[in-house]
Amino acid sequence: MTVNRKISPPLSELSVPKVLPYTTQVLPNGIEMLLLHDPDQEVFKMDVVFDAGAYYQKQPLVATTAINMLNEGTIYHNSAEIAEIFDYYGAYVDFNCGMH
């Protein structure tokens, strides 16, 4: 079957996505937190967002290097111990550096 590219496909209305209701809380330190609760999901996800990234860096690759070093170890735990802690709780961690 070949597609006739001279005939456009039929148009249809876009569906409106279902957005879960959320609540907003302000922590004692002034940080705003948005909470979404879906009783059908048995998972937990937490995103921590900072005003940081390539846009704020003074030199190239500083932001990317800093975010990648978060998983390499601390004063108290090396990278293998950090991985073991996350694995013990069945957690997944991902570090991402963008422009902002």
Secondary structure, 3 states (H helix, E strand, C coil): CCCCCCCCCCCCCCCCCCCCCEEEEECCCCCEEEEECCCCCCCCCCCCCCCCCCCCCCCCCHHHHHHHHCCCECCCCEHHHHHHHHHHCCCCCCCCCCCC
